[in-house]
């Protein structure tokens, strides 16, 4: 079992909150905690308890595993970082393969 990454949790929580156009105060009210606590989660200064993680995952429609970094290998941000480091030829091949998979899946 992979160790939980609080750094990934903090980053994903902030991304989800911002994507949903929520302030730390609004999110805190939704899950029953303070805006300061949400801010500390996002900066990695405080570890969330399981009940809060569950409430956050439920509200945002994601899994607890996603929030905690269990699926970091398929994180879109990681994929974009890997893609940016490819040669132009490899980028072209990657786009062709993704297009192939997309068409195949229709």
C-alpha positions as CSV (number, residue, x, y, z in Angstrom):
1,X,0.0,0.0,0.0
2,X,1.3,3.4,-1.0
3,X,1.9,6.0,1.8
4,X,-0.5,8.9,1.8
5,X,1.1,12.1,0.6
6,X,0.0,15.2,2.5
7,X,1.6,17.3,-0.1
8,X,-0.6,15.8,-2.8
9,X,-3.6,16.1,-0.4
10,X,-2.9,19.8,0.1
11,X,-2.4,20.5,-3.5
12,X,-5.5,18.7,-4.6
13,X,-7.7,20.2,-2.0
14,X,-6.7,23.7,-3.0
15,X,-7.2,22.9,-6.7
16,X,-10.7,21.4,-6.1
17,X,-11.7,24.4,-3.9
18,X,-10.5,26.9,-6.5
19,X,-12.2,25.0,-9.3
20,X,-15.4,25.1,-7.5
21,X,-14.9,28.9,-6.8
22,X,-15.1,28.4,-3.1
23,X,-13.3,30.5,-0.4
24,X,-11.7,28.7,2.5
25,X,-14.5,30.1,4.7
26,X,-17.2,28.7,2.4
27,X,-15.6,25.2,2.2
28,X,-15.0,25.2,6.0
29,X,-18.8,25.9,6.5
30,X,-19.7,23.1,4.1
31,X,-17.5,20.5,5.9
32,X,-17.9,21.8,9.4
33,X,-14.6,23.4,10.2
34,X,-13.0,26.8,10.1
35,X,-11.4,28.7,7.2
36,X,-8.1,28.7,9.1
37,X,-8.2,24.9,9.3
38,X,-8.9,24.6,5.6
39,X,-6.0,27.0,4.9
40,X,-3.7,24.8,7.1
41,X,-4.8,21.7,5.2
42,X,-3.9,23.4,1.9
43,X,-0.5,24.5,3.2
44,X,0.3,21.2,4.8
45,X,0.5,22.7,8.3
46,X,-2.2,20.4,9.6
47,X,-3.2,16.8,9.0
48,X,-6.9,16.3,8.3
49,X,-8.9,13.7,10.2
50,X,-10.7,10.9,8.4
51,X,-14.2,12.4,8.9
52,X,-13.1,15.7,7.2
53,X,-11.4,13.9,4.4
54,X,-14.6,11.9,3.8
55,X,-16.7,15.0,3.8
56,X,-14.4,16.7,1.4
57,X,-14.3,13.7,-1.0
58,X,-18.1,13.5,-0.9
59,X,-18.6,17.2,-1.5
60,X,-16.2,17.3,-4.5
61,X,-17.3,13.9,-5.9
62,X,-13.9,12.4,-5.7
63,X,-12.5,9.4,-3.9
64,X,-10.6,9.6,-0.6
65,X,-7.8,7.8,-2.5
66,X,-7.7,10.6,-5.0
67,X,-7.5,13.3,-2.4
68,X,-4.7,11.4,-0.6
69,X,-2.5,10.7,-3.6
70,X,-3.2,7.0,-4.1
71,X,-3.7,7.5,-7.9
72,X,-0.9,10.1,-8.4
73,X,0.5,8.2,-11.3
74,X,-2.6,9.1,-13.4
75,X,-2.9,12.7,-12.2
76,X,-3.4,14.9,-15.2
77,X,-0.9,17.4,-13.9
78,X,1.8,14.6,-13.8
79,X,0.8,13.5,-17.3
80,X,1.2,17.1,-18.6
81,X,4.6,17.4,-16.9
82,X,5.8,14.2,-18.5
83,X,4.4,15.3,-21.9
84,X,6.2,18.6,-21.7
85,X,9.5,16.8,-21.3
86,X,9.1,14.7,-24.5
87,X,10.8,15.4,-27.7
88,X,8.7,16.9,-30.5
89,X,8.6,13.5,-32.3
90,X,7.5,11.7,-29.1
91,X,4.8,14.4,-28.5
92,X,3.5,13.8,-32.0
93,X,3.4,10.0,-31.3
94,X,1.7,10.5,-28.0
95,X,-1.1,12.6,-29.6
96,X,-1.5,10.0,-32.4
97,X,-1.8,7.2,-29.8
98,X,-4.3,9.2,-27.7
99,X,-6.4,10.0,-30.8
100,X,-6.3,6.3,-31.7
101,X,-7.5,5.3,-28.2
102,X,-10.2,7.9,-28.3
103,X,-11.5,6.8,-31.7
104,X,-11.3,3.1,-30.7
105,X,-13.4,3.9,-27.5
106,X,-16.3,5.5,-29.4
